[in-house]
Amino acid sequence: MLKTKFITRDSRSGKFIAGRETMTKLNAMEGISQSAASRAMFAAFDHKGASPEQRRKAIAARHSKKA
C-alpha cells in the first residue's frame, strides 16, 4: 500500500504550506534542482538561524538586477 503524504494547510489563511523537503521533492519530479551555490546559501541561513525576513532580503539582494 502506498503511503500518502499530506501538505499542511494554514487554518487561518487557508493557504497550503510546503516546506523545503516537500518542495525539493516536487521540483525533482519536474526536473528542477538547486545549484551548489543555492544549497550552500540555505545551509548558511540555517547555520546563522536567519529569520524568514533576513532570508528574503538576502535572496532578493542576490538575484535582483543591478542598475
CHARMM-style PDB file with segment names, atoms N, HN, CA, C and O in Angstrom:
ATOM      1  N   MET     1       0.839  -1.167   0.000  1.00  0.00      PROA
ATOM      2  CA  MET     1       0.000   0.000   0.000  1.00  0.00      PROA
ATOM      3  C   MET     1       0.892   1.240   0.000  1.00  0.00      PROA
ATOM      4  O   MET     1       1.883   1.299   0.728  1.00  0.00      PROA
ATOM      5  N   LEU     2       0.542   2.206  -0.801  1.00  0.00      PROA
ATOM      6  HN  LEU     2      -0.263   2.158  -1.392  1.00  0.00      PROA
ATOM      7  CA  LEU     2       1.310   3.435  -0.889  1.00  0.00      PROA
ATOM      8  C   LEU     2       1.046   4.323   0.315  1.00  0.00      PROA
ATOM      9  O   LEU     2      -0.079   4.429   0.803  1.00  0.00      PROA
ATOM     10  N   LYS     3       2.108   4.954   0.775  1.00  0.00      PROA
ATOM     11  HN  LYS     3       3.022   4.868   0.378  1.00  0.00      PROA
ATOM     12  CA  LYS     3       1.948   5.920   1.855  1.00  0.00      PROA
ATOM     13  C   LYS     3       1.494   7.238   1.255  1.00  0.00      PROA
ATOM     14  O   LYS     3       1.974   7.645   0.198  1.00  0.00      PROA
ATOM     15  N   THR     4       0.587   7.891   1.918  1.00  0.00      PROA
ATOM     16  HN  THR     4       0.196   7.560   2.777  1.00  0.00      PROA
ATOM     17  CA  THR     4       0.105   9.189   1.477  1.00  0.00      PROA
ATOM     18  C   THR     4       0.724  10.253   2.360  1.00  0.00      PROA
ATOM     19  O   THR     4       0.688  10.158   3.587  1.00  0.00      PROA
ATOM     20  N   LYS     5       1.292  11.266   1.727  1.00  0.00      PROA
ATOM     21  HN  LYS     5       1.322  11.344   0.730  1.00  0.00      PROA
ATOM     22  CA  LYS     5       1.872  12.370   2.489  1.00  0.00      PROA
ATOM     23  C   LYS     5       1.038  13.603   2.220  1.00  0.00      PROA
ATOM     24  O   LYS     5       0.756  13.939   1.070  1.00  0.00      PROA
ATOM     25  N   PHE     6       0.650  14.267   3.279  1.00  0.00      PROA
ATOM     26  HN  PHE     6       0.879  13.994   4.214  1.00  0.00      PROA
ATOM     27  CA  PHE     6      -0.188  15.441   3.154  1.00  0.00      PROA
ATOM     28  C   PHE     6       0.650  16.704   3.260  1.00  0.00      PROA
ATOM     29  O   PHE     6       1.603  16.770   4.036  1.00  0.00      PROA
ATOM     30  N   ILE     7       0.287  17.693   2.479  1.00  0.00      PROA
ATOM     31  HN  ILE     7      -0.488  17.640   1.848  1.00  0.00      PROA
ATOM     32  CA  ILE     7       0.872  19.017   2.605  1.00  0.00      PROA
ATOM     33  C   ILE     7      -0.021  19.773   3.570  1.00  0.00      PROA
ATOM     34  O   ILE     7      -1.238  19.827   3.392  1.00  0.00      PROA
ATOM     35  N   THR     8       0.589  20.357   4.595  1.00  0.00      PROA
ATOM     36  HN  THR     8       1.577  20.312   4.740  1.00  0.00      PROA
ATOM     37  CA  THR     8      -0.205  21.026   5.626  1.00  0.00      PROA
ATOM     38  C   THR     8      -0.835  22.308   5.098  1.00  0.00      PROA
ATOM     39  O   THR     8      -0.366  22.900   4.127  1.00  0.00      PROA
ATOM     40  N   ARG     9      -1.895  22.713   5.753  1.00  0.00      PROA
ATOM     41  HN  ARG     9      -2.276  22.232   6.542  1.00  0.00      PROA
ATOM     42  CA  ARG     9      -2.610  23.926   5.365  1.00  0.00      PROA
ATOM     43  C   ARG     9      -2.736  24.809   6.593  1.00  0.00      PROA
ATOM     44  O   ARG     9      -3.066  24.337   7.681  1.00  0.00      PROA
ATOM     45  N   ASP    10      -2.473  26.093   6.409  1.00  0.00      PROA
ATOM     46  HN  ASP    10      -2.205  26.477   5.525  1.00  0.00      PROA
ATOM     47  CA  ASP    10      -2.613  27.060   7.493  1.00  0.00      PROA
ATOM     48  C   ASP    10      -4.100  27.323   7.686  1.00  0.00      PROA
ATOM     49  O   ASP    10      -4.759  27.828   6.777  1.00  0.00      PROA
ATOM     50  N   SER    11      -4.633  26.991   8.844  1.00  0.00      PROA
ATOM     51  HN  SER    11      -4.098  26.580   9.582  1.00  0.00      PROA
ATOM     52  CA  SER    11      -6.074  27.116   9.070  1.00  0.00      PROA
ATOM     53  C   SER    11      -6.536  28.568   9.115  1.00  0.00      PROA
ATOM     54  O   SER    11      -7.706  28.851   8.857  1.00  0.00      PROA
ATOM     55  N   ARG    12      -5.640  29.485   9.437  1.00  0.00      PROA
ATOM     56  HN  ARG    12      -4.689  29.256   9.646  1.00  0.00      PROA
ATOM     57  CA  ARG    12      -6.029  30.897   9.496  1.00  0.00      PROA
ATOM     58  C   ARG    12      -6.151  31.510   8.105  1.00  0.00      PROA
ATOM     59  O   ARG    12      -7.117  32.218   7.819  1.00  0.00      PROA
ATOM     60  N   SER    13      -5.178  31.241   7.245  1.00  0.00      PROA
ATOM     61  HN  SER    13      -4.394  30.665   7.477  1.00  0.00      PROA
ATOM     62  CA  SER    13      -5.192  31.869   5.923  1.00  0.00      PROA
ATOM     63  C   SER    13      -5.788  30.956   4.857  1.00  0.00      PROA
ATOM     64  O   SER    13      -6.202  31.427   3.798  1.00  0.00      PROA
ATOM     65  N   GLY    14      -5.834  29.657   5.131  1.00  0.00      PROA
ATOM     66  HN  GLY    14      -5.498  29.274   5.991  1.00  0.00      PROA
ATOM     67  CA  GLY    14      -6.348  28.712   4.150  1.00  0.00      PROA
ATOM     68  C   GLY    14      -5.325  28.346   3.090  1.00  0.00      PROA
ATOM     69  O   GLY    14      -5.642  27.603   2.161  1.00  0.00      PROA
ATOM     70  N   LYS    15      -4.099  28.854   3.210  1.00  0.00      PROA
ATOM     71  HN  LYS    15      -3.841  29.457   3.965  1.00  0.00      PROA
ATOM     72  CA  LYS    15      -3.059  28.593   2.219  1.00  0.00      PROA
ATOM     73  C   LYS    15      -2.334  27.299   2.552  1.00  0.00      PROA
ATOM     74  O   LYS    15      -2.177  26.936   3.718  1.00  0.00      PROA
ATOM     75  N   PHE    16      -1.896  26.613   1.506  1.00  0.00      PROA
ATOM     76  HN  PHE    16      -2.023  26.907   0.559  1.00  0.00      PROA
ATOM     77  CA  PHE    16      -1.117  25.401   1.699  1.00  0.00      PROA
ATOM     78  C   PHE    16       0.332  25.775   1.960  1.00  0.00      PROA
ATOM     79  O   PHE    16       0.854  26.732   1.388  1.00  0.00      PROA
ATOM     80  N   ILE    17       0.970  25.009   2.828  1.00  0.00      PROA
ATOM     81  HN  ILE    17       0.546  24.232   3.292  1.00  0.00      PROA
ATOM     82  CA  ILE    17       2.351  25.275   3.202  1.00  0.00      PROA
ATOM     83  C   ILE    17       3.186  24.062   2.815  1.00  0.00      PROA
ATOM     84  O   ILE    17       2.961  22.956   3.307  1.00  0.00      PROA
ATOM     85  N   ALA    18       4.146  24.280   1.933  1.00  0.00      PROA
ATOM     86  HN  ALA    18       4.329  25.178   1.533  1.00  0.00      PROA
ATOM     87  CA  ALA    18       5.063  23.214   1.537  1.00  0.00      PROA
ATOM     88  C   ALA    18       6.449  23.597   2.029  1.00  0.00      PROA
ATOM     89  O   ALA    18       6.974  24.645   1.654  1.00  0.00      PROA
ATOM     90  N   GLY    19       7.042  22.762   2.861  1.00  0.00      PROA
ATOM     91  HN  GLY    19       6.615  21.910   3.166  1.00  0.00      PROA
ATOM     92  CA  GLY    19       8.368  23.037   3.400  1.00  0.00      PROA
ATOM     93  C   GLY    19       9.458  22.763   2.382  1.00  0.00      PROA
ATOM     94  O   GLY    19       9.185  22.385   1.242  1.00  0.00      PROA
ATOM     95  N   ARG    20      10.690  22.957   2.806  1.00  0.00      PROA
ATOM     96  HN  ARG    20      10.912  23.264   3.731  1.00  0.00      PROA
ATOM     97  CA  ARG    20      11.842  22.797   1.917  1.00  0.00      PROA
ATOM     98  C   ARG    20      11.949  21.383   1.359  1.00  0.00      PROA
ATOM     99  O   ARG    20      12.186  21.205   0.164  1.00  0.00      PROA
ATOM    100  N   GLU    21      11.778  20.379   2.210  1.00  0.00      PROA
ATOM    101  HN  GLU    21      11.586  20.523   3.180  1.00  0.00      PROA
ATOM    102  CA  GLU    21      11.898  18.995   1.743  1.00  0.00      PROA
ATOM    103  C   GLU    21      10.806  18.654   0.739  1.00  0.00      PROA
ATOM    104  O   GLU    21      11.069  18.008  -0.275  1.00  0.00      PROA
ATOM    105  N   THR    22       9.589  19.084   1.017  1.00  0.00      PROA
ATOM    106  HN  THR    22       9.375  19.609   1.841  1.00  0.00      PROA
ATOM    107  CA  THR    22       8.475  18.814   0.112  1.00  0.00      PROA
ATOM    108  C   THR    22       8.694  19.503  -1.222  1.00  0.00      PROA
ATOM    109  O   THR    22       8.468  18.904  -2.273  1.00  0.00      PROA
ATOM    110  N   MET    23       9.134  20.759  -1.192  1.00  0.00      PROA
ATOM    111  HN  MET    23       9.317  21.245  -0.338  1.00  0.00      PROA
ATOM    112  CA  MET    23       9.370  21.485  -2.439  1.00  0.00      PROA
ATOM    113  C   MET    23      10.521  20.868  -3.230  1.00  0.00      PROA
ATOM    114  O   MET    23      10.482  20.851  -4.460  1.00  0.00      PROA
ATOM    115  N   THR    24      11.543  20.364  -2.544  1.00  0.00      PROA
ATOM    116  HN  THR    24      11.575  20.378  -1.545  1.00  0.00      PROA
ATOM    117  CA  THR    24      12.651  19.706  -3.228  1.00  0.00      PROA
ATOM    118  C   THR    24      12.153  18.479  -3.977  1.00  0.00      PROA
ATOM    119  O   THR    24      12.559  18.231  -5.113  1.00  0.00      PROA
ATOM    120  N   LYS    25      11.274  17.712  -3.342  1.00  0.00      PROA
ATOM    121  HN  LYS    25      10.945  17.913  -2.420  1.00  0.00      PROA
ATOM    122  CA  LYS    25      10.721  16.523  -3.991  1.00  0.00      PROA
ATOM    123  C   LYS    25       9.816  16.884  -5.160  1.00  0.00      PROA
ATOM    124  O   LYS    25       9.863  16.236  -6.206  1.00  0.00      PROA
ATOM    125  N   LEU    26       8.993  17.915  -4.990  1.00  0.00      PROA
ATOM    126  HN  LEU    26       8.955  18.442  -4.141  1.00  0.00      PROA
ATOM    127  CA  LEU    26       8.126  18.350  -6.086  1.00  0.00      PROA
ATOM    128  C   LEU    26       8.952  18.868  -7.261  1.00  0.00      PROA
ATOM    129  O   LEU    26       8.652  18.565  -8.416  1.00  0.00      PROA
ATOM    130  N   ASN    27       9.987  19.644  -6.968  1.00  0.00      PROA
ATOM    131  HN  ASN    27      10.231  19.890  -6.030  1.00  0.00      PROA
ATOM    132  CA  ASN    27      10.847  20.155  -8.030  1.00  0.00      PROA
ATOM    133  C   ASN    27      11.588  19.033  -8.742  1.00  0.00      PROA
ATOM    134  O   ASN    27      11.787  19.094  -9.955  1.00  0.00      PROA
ATOM    135  N   ALA    28      11.999  18.009  -8.000  1.00  0.00      PROA
ATOM    136  HN  ALA    28      11.837  17.960  -7.014  1.00  0.00      PROA
ATOM    137  CA  ALA    28      12.689  16.874  -8.611  1.00  0.00      PROA
ATOM    138  C   ALA    28      11.791  16.172  -9.625  1.00  0.00      PROA
ATOM    139  O   ALA    28      12.262  15.708 -10.663  1.00  0.00      PROA
ATOM    140  N   MET    29      10.507  16.097  -9.322  1.00  0.00      PROA
ATOM    141  HN  MET    29      10.125  16.474  -8.478  1.00  0.00      PROA
ATOM    142  CA  MET    29       9.567  15.490 -10.272  1.00  0.00      PROA
ATOM    143  C   MET    29       9.502  16.303 -11.559  1.00  0.00      PROA
ATOM    144  O   MET    29       9.267  15.747 -12.631  1.00  0.00      PROA
ATOM    145  N   GLU    30       9.707  17.605 -11.463  1.00  0.00      PROA
ATOM    146  HN  GLU    30       9.898  18.057 -10.591  1.00  0.00      PROA
ATOM    147  CA  GLU    30       9.671  18.497 -12.624  1.00  0.00      PROA
ATOM    148  C   GLU    30      11.035  18.618 -13.292  1.00  0.00      PROA
ATOM    149  O   GLU    30      11.165  19.281 -14.320  1.00  0.00      PROA
ATOM    150  N   GLY    31      12.046  17.985 -12.717  1.00  0.00      PROA
ATOM    151  HN  GLY    31      11.940  17.446 -11.881  1.00  0.00      PROA
ATOM    152  CA  GLY    31      13.384  18.046 -13.297  1.00  0.00      PROA
ATOM    153  C   GLY    31      14.157  19.294 -12.912  1.00  0.00      PROA
ATOM    154  O   GLY    31      15.100  19.677 -13.604  1.00  0.00      PROA
ATOM    155  N   ILE    32      13.769  19.930 -11.818  1.00  0.00      PROA
ATOM    156  HN  ILE    32      13.003  19.618 -11.256  1.00  0.00      PROA
ATOM    157  CA  ILE    32      14.427  21.153 -11.354  1.00  0.00      PROA
ATOM    158  C   ILE    32      15.245  20.808 -10.112  1.00  0.00      PROA
ATOM    159  O   ILE    32      14.762  20.118  -9.215  1.00  0.00      PROA
ATOM    160  N   SER    33      16.487  21.293 -10.065  1.00  0.00      PROA
ATOM    161  HN  SER    33      16.879  21.854 -10.794  1.00  0.00      PROA
ATOM    162  CA  SER    33      17.303  21.055  -8.878  1.00  0.00      PROA
ATOM    163  C   SER    33      18.035  22.330  -8.493  1.00  0.00      PROA
ATOM    164  O   SER    33      18.230  23.222  -9.319  1.00  0.00      PROA
ATOM    165  N   GLN    34      18.436  22.407  -7.232  1.00  0.00      PROA
ATOM    166  HN  GLN    34      18.277  21.682  -6.561  1.00  0.00      PROA
ATOM    167  CA  GLN    34      19.163  23.572  -6.731  1.00  0.00      PROA
ATOM    168  C   GLN    34      20.622  23.484  -7.138  1.00  0.00      PROA
ATOM    169  O   GLN    34      21.189  22.396  -7.234  1.00  0.00      PROA
ATOM    170  N   SER    35      21.219  24.639  -7.375  1.00  0.00      PROA
ATOM    171  HN  SER    35      20.757  25.523  -7.297  1.00  0.00      PROA
ATOM    172  CA  SER    35      22.649  24.685  -7.647  1.00  0.00      PROA
ATOM    173  C   SER    35      23.400  24.493  -6.328  1.00  0.00      PROA
ATOM    174  O   SER    35      22.830  24.619  -5.244  1.00  0.00      PROA
ATOM    175  N   ALA    36      24.676  24.189  -6.448  1.00  0.00      PROA
ATOM    176  HN  ALA    36      25.139  24.086  -7.328  1.00  0.00      PROA
ATOM    177  CA  ALA    36      25.502  24.023  -5.251  1.00  0.00      PROA
ATOM    178  C   ALA    36      25.567  25.331  -4.468  1.00  0.00      PROA
ATOM    179  O   ALA    36      25.583  25.321  -3.237  1.00  0.00      PROA
ATOM    180  N   ALA    37      25.603  26.457  -5.182  1.00  0.00      PROA
ATOM    181  HN  ALA    37      25.590  26.465  -6.182  1.00  0.00      PROA
ATOM    182  CA  ALA    37      25.653  27.760  -4.512  1.00  0.00      PROA
ATOM    183  C   ALA    37      24.376  28.014  -3.712  1.00  0.00      PROA
ATOM    184  O   ALA    37      24.434  28.552  -2.606  1.00  0.00      PROA
ATOM    185  N   SER    38      23.234  27.632  -4.262  1.00  0.00      PROA
ATOM    186  HN  SER    38      23.187  27.195  -5.160  1.00  0.00      PROA
ATOM    187  CA  SER    38      21.967  27.815  -3.547  1.00  0.00      PROA
ATOM    188  C   SER    38      21.901  26.923  -2.317  1.00  0.00      PROA
ATOM    189  O   SER    38      21.457  27.359  -1.254  1.00  0.00      PROA
ATOM    190  N   ARG    39      22.339  25.677  -2.455  1.00  0.00      PROA
ATOM    191  HN  ARG    39      22.699  25.323  -3.318  1.00  0.00      PROA
ATOM    192  CA  ARG    39      22.349  24.780  -1.296  1.00  0.00      PROA
ATOM    193  C   ARG    39      23.251  25.342  -0.194  1.00  0.00      PROA
ATOM    194  O   ARG    39      22.911  25.270   0.987  1.00  0.00      PROA
ATOM    195  N   ALA    40      24.404  25.902  -0.584  1.00  0.00      PROA
ATOM    196  HN  ALA    40      24.680  25.960  -1.544  1.00  0.00      PROA
ATOM    197  CA  ALA    40      25.323  26.486   0.397  1.00  0.00      PROA
ATOM    198  C   ALA    40      24.699  27.711   1.058  1.00  0.00      PROA
ATOM    199  O   ALA    40      24.859  27.920   2.261  1.00  0.00      PROA
ATOM    200  N   MET    41      23.987  28.520   0.271  1.00  0.00      PROA
ATOM    201  HN  MET    41      23.857  28.350  -0.706  1.00  0.00      PROA
ATOM    202  CA  MET    41      23.348  29.716   0.813  1.00  0.00      PROA
ATOM    203  C   MET    41      22.299  29.328   1.859  1.00  0.00      PROA
ATOM    204  O   MET    41      22.250  29.928   2.933  1.00  0.00      PROA
ATOM    205  N   PHE    42      21.462  28.332   1.557  1.00  0.00      PROA
ATOM    206  HN  PHE    42      21.501  27.844   0.685  1.00  0.00      PROA
ATOM    207  CA  PHE    42      20.435  27.915   2.506  1.00  0.00      PROA
ATOM    208  C   PHE    42      21.045  27.247   3.735  1.00  0.00      PROA
ATOM    209  O   PHE    42      20.517  27.385   4.838  1.00  0.00      PROA
ATOM    210  N   ALA    43      22.147  26.525   3.557  1.00  0.00      PROA
ATOM    211  HN  ALA    43      22.575  26.412   2.661  1.00  0.00      PROA
ATOM    212  CA  ALA    43      22.834  25.933   4.707  1.00  0.00      PROA
ATOM    213  C   ALA    43      23.383  27.033   5.616  1.00  0.00      PROA
ATOM    214  O   ALA    43      23.349  26.910   6.841  1.00  0.00      PROA
ATOM    215  N   ALA    44      23.892  28.113   5.005  1.00  0.00      PROA
ATOM    216  HN  ALA    44      23.921  28.213   4.010  1.00  0.00      PROA
ATOM    217  CA  ALA    44      24.397  29.242   5.798  1.00  0.00      PROA
ATOM    218  C   ALA    44      23.258  29.912   6.564  1.00  0.00      PROA
ATOM    219  O   ALA    44      23.431  30.302   7.718  1.00  0.00      PROA
ATOM    220  N   PHE    45      22.097  30.046   5.927  1.00  0.00      PROA
ATOM    221  HN  PHE    45      21.957  29.729   4.989  1.00  0.00      PROA
ATOM    222  CA  PHE    45      20.934  30.614   6.621  1.00  0.00      PROA
ATOM    223  C   PHE    45      20.590  29.770   7.844  1.00  0.00      PROA
ATOM    224  O   PHE    45      20.342  30.302   8.926  1.00  0.00      PROA
ATOM    225  N   ASP    46      20.579  28.450   7.662  1.00  0.00      PROA
ATOM    226  HN  ASP    46      20.781  28.018   6.783  1.00  0.00      PROA
ATOM    227  CA  ASP    46      20.253  27.551   8.772  1.00  0.00      PROA
ATOM    228  C   ASP    46      21.287  27.672   9.887  1.00  0.00      PROA
ATOM    229  O   ASP    46      20.938  27.711  11.067  1.00  0.00      PROA
ATOM    230  N   HSD    47      22.561  27.731   9.505  1.00  0.00      PROA
ATOM    231  HN  HSD    47      22.845  27.700   8.547  1.00  0.00      PROA
ATOM    232  CA  HSD    47      23.641  27.817  10.493  1.00  0.00      PROA
ATOM    233  C   HSD    47      23.546  29.108  11.301  1.00  0.00      PROA
ATOM    234  O   HSD    47      23.774  29.104  12.510  1.00  0.00      PROA
ATOM    235  N   LYS    48      23.208  30.215  10.631  1.00  0.00      PROA
ATOM    236  HN  LYS    48      23.022  30.218   9.649  1.00  0.00      PROA
ATOM    237  CA  LYS    48      23.090  31.514  11.301  1.00  0.00      PROA
ATOM    238  C   LYS    48      21.791  31.653  12.080  1.00  0.00      PROA
ATOM    239  O   LYS    48      21.681  32.498  12.968  1.00  0.00      PROA
ATOM    240  N   GLY    49      20.806  30.822  11.745  1.00  0.00      PROA
ATOM    241  HN  GLY    49      20.896  30.136  11.023  1.00  0.00      PROA
ATOM    242  CA  GLY    49      19.494  30.961  12.370  1.00  0.00      PROA
ATOM    243  C   GLY    49      18.763  32.178  11.838  1.00  0.00      PROA
ATOM    244  O   GLY    49      18.054  32.860  12.577  1.00  0.00      PROA
ATOM    245  N   ALA    50      18.939  32.448  10.546  1.00  0.00      PROA
ATOM    246  HN  ALA    50      19.515  31.894   9.945  1.00  0.00      PROA
ATOM    247  CA  ALA    50      18.343  33.634   9.924  1.00  0.00      PROA
ATOM    248  C   ALA    50      16.818  33.559   9.956  1.00  0.00      PROA
ATOM    249  O   ALA    50      16.224  32.496   9.776  1.00  0.00      PROA
ATOM    250  N   SER    51      16.208  34.710  10.188  1.00  0.00      PROA
ATOM    251  HN  SER    51      16.691  35.574  10.334  1.00  0.00      PROA
ATOM    252  CA  SER    51      14.746  34.789  10.194  1.00  0.00      PROA
ATOM    253  C   SER    51      14.238  34.745   8.753  1.00  0.00      PROA
ATOM    254  O   SER    51      15.009  34.984   7.823  1.00  0.00      PROA
ATOM    255  N   PRO    52      12.960  34.445   8.554  1.00  0.00      PROA
ATOM    256  CA  PRO    52      12.415  34.449   7.192  1.00  0.00      PROA
ATOM    257  C   PRO    52      12.622  35.788   6.484  1.00  0.00      PROA
ATOM    258  O   PRO    52      12.894  35.820   5.284  1.00  0.00      PROA
ATOM    259  N   GLU    53      12.495  36.877   7.214  1.00  0.00      PROA
ATOM    260  HN  GLU    53      12.274  36.851   8.189  1.00  0.00      PROA
ATOM    261  CA  GLU    53      12.695  38.203   6.603  1.00  0.00      PROA
ATOM    262  C   GLU    53      14.146  38.387   6.156  1.00  0.00      PROA
ATOM    263  O   GLU    53      14.401  38.917   5.075  1.00  0.00      PROA
ATOM    264  N   GLN    54      15.089  37.951   6.980  1.00  0.00      PROA
ATOM    265  HN  GLN    54      14.882  37.520   7.858  1.00  0.00      PROA
ATOM    266  CA  GLN    54      16.502  38.050   6.608  1.00  0.00      PROA
ATOM    267  C   GLN    54      16.800  37.191   5.385  1.00  0.00      PROA
ATOM    268  O   GLN    54      17.568  37.593   4.511  1.00  0.00      PROA
ATOM    269  N   ARG    55      16.193  36.012   5.325  1.00  0.00      PROA
ATOM    270  HN  ARG    55      15.569  35.685   6.035  1.00  0.00      PROA
ATOM    271  CA  ARG    55      16.381  35.133   4.163  1.00  0.00      PROA
ATOM    272  C   ARG    55      15.849  35.793   2.898  1.00  0.00      PROA
ATOM    273  O   ARG    55      16.518  35.793   1.865  1.00  0.00      PROA
ATOM    274  N   ARG    56      14.639  36.359   2.978  1.00  0.00      PROA
ATOM    275  HN  ARG    56      14.095  36.359   3.818  1.00  0.00      PROA
ATOM    276  CA  ARG    56      14.047  37.009   1.805  1.00  0.00      PROA
ATOM    277  C   ARG    56      14.908  38.159   1.313  1.00  0.00      PROA
ATOM    278  O   ARG    56      15.119  38.307   0.109  1.00  0.00      PROA
ATOM    279  N   LYS    57      15.409  38.979   2.240  1.00  0.00      PROA
ATOM    280  HN  LYS    57      15.238  38.859   3.218  1.00  0.00      PROA
ATOM    281  CA  LYS    57      16.250  40.114   1.855  1.00  0.00      PROA
ATOM    282  C   LYS    57      17.539  39.648   1.182  1.00  0.00      PROA
ATOM    283  O   LYS    57      17.953  40.218   0.173  1.00  0.00      PROA
ATOM    284  N   ALA    58      18.172  38.621   1.732  1.00  0.00      PROA
ATOM    285  HN  ALA    58      17.835  38.158   2.552  1.00  0.00      PROA
ATOM    286  CA  ALA    58      19.423  38.117   1.160  1.00  0.00      PROA
ATOM    287  C   ALA    58      19.195  37.530  -0.233  1.00  0.00      PROA
ATOM    288  O   ALA    58      20.004  37.742  -1.137  1.00  0.00      PROA
ATOM    289  N   ILE    59      18.105  36.801  -0.405  1.00  0.00      PROA
ATOM    290  HN  ILE    59      17.448  36.630   0.329  1.00  0.00      PROA
ATOM    291  CA  ILE    59      17.798  36.211  -1.712  1.00  0.00      PROA
ATOM    292  C   ILE    59      17.490  37.306  -2.721  1.00  0.00      PROA
ATOM    293  O   ILE    59      17.961  37.252  -3.858  1.00  0.00      PROA
ATOM    294  N   ALA    60      16.706  38.296  -2.318  1.00  0.00      PROA
ATOM    295  HN  ALA    60      16.324  38.339  -1.395  1.00  0.00      PROA
ATOM    296  CA  ALA    60      16.374  39.405  -3.221  1.00  0.00      PROA
ATOM    297  C   ALA    60      17.629  40.177  -3.615  1.00  0.00      PROA
ATOM    298  O   ALA    60      17.792  40.543  -4.778  1.00  0.00      PROA
ATOM    299  N   ALA    61      18.516  40.425  -2.653  1.00  0.00      PROA
ATOM    300  HN  ALA    61      18.384  40.127  -1.707  1.00  0.00      PROA
ATOM    301  CA  ALA    61      19.748  41.157  -2.951  1.00  0.00      PROA
ATOM    302  C   ALA    61      20.630  40.371  -3.916  1.00  0.00      PROA
ATOM    303  O   ALA    61      21.280  40.952  -4.785  1.00  0.00      PROA
ATOM    304  N   ARG    62      20.649  39.078  -3.763  1.00  0.00      PROA
ATOM    305  HN  ARG    62      20.121  38.606  -3.056  1.00  0.00      PROA
ATOM    306  CA  ARG    62      21.495  38.240  -4.621  1.00  0.00      PROA
ATOM    307  C   ARG    62      20.968  38.159  -6.047  1.00  0.00      PROA
ATOM    308  O   ARG    62      21.750  38.128  -6.998  1.00  0.00      PROA
ATOM    309  N   HSD    63      19.659  38.124  -6.199  1.00  0.00      PROA
ATOM    310  HN  HSD    63      19.024  38.149  -5.427  1.00  0.00      PROA
ATOM    311  CA  HSD    63      19.078  37.883  -7.518  1.00  0.00      PROA
ATOM    312  C   HSD    63      18.483  39.114  -8.190  1.00  0.00      PROA
ATOM    313  O   HSD    63      17.996  39.019  -9.316  1.00  0.00      PROA
ATOM    314  N   SER    64      18.510  40.262  -7.528  1.00  0.00      PROA
ATOM    315  HN  SER    64      18.905  40.340  -6.613  1.00  0.00      PROA
ATOM    316  CA  SER    64      17.943  41.459  -8.156  1.00  0.00      PROA
ATOM    317  C   SER    64      18.918  42.000  -9.203  1.00  0.00      PROA
ATOM    318  O   SER    64      20.133  41.833  -9.101  1.00  0.00      PROA
ATOM    319  N   LYS    65      18.345  42.646 -10.203  1.00  0.00      PROA
ATOM    320  HN  LYS    65      17.357  42.782 -10.286  1.00  0.00      PROA
ATOM    321  CA  LYS    65      19.178  43.219 -11.264  1.00  0.00      PROA
ATOM    322  C   LYS    65      19.873  44.461 -10.738  1.00  0.00      PROA
ATOM    323  O   LYS    65      19.272  45.286 -10.049  1.00  0.00      PROA
ATOM    324  N   LYS    66      21.119  44.577 -11.066  1.00  0.00      PROA
ATOM    325  HN  LYS    66      21.608  43.907 -11.625  1.00  0.00      PROA
ATOM    326  CA  LYS    66      21.895  45.752 -10.676  1.00  0.00      PROA
ATOM    327  C   LYS    66      21.751  46.797 -11.778  1.00  0.00      PROA
ATOM    328  O   LYS    66      21.933  46.487 -12.955  1.00  0.00      PROA
ATOM    329  N   ALA    67      21.430  48.020 -11.407  1.00  0.00      PROA
ATOM    330  HN  ALA    67      21.282  48.272 -10.450  1.00  0.00      PROA
ATOM    331  CA  ALA    67      21.229  49.083 -12.408  1.00  0.00      PROA
ATOM    332  C   ALA    67      22.538  49.712 -12.814  1.00  0.00      PROA
ATOM    333  OT1 ALA    67      22.554  50.620 -13.645  1.00  0.00      PROA
TER     334      ALA     67
END
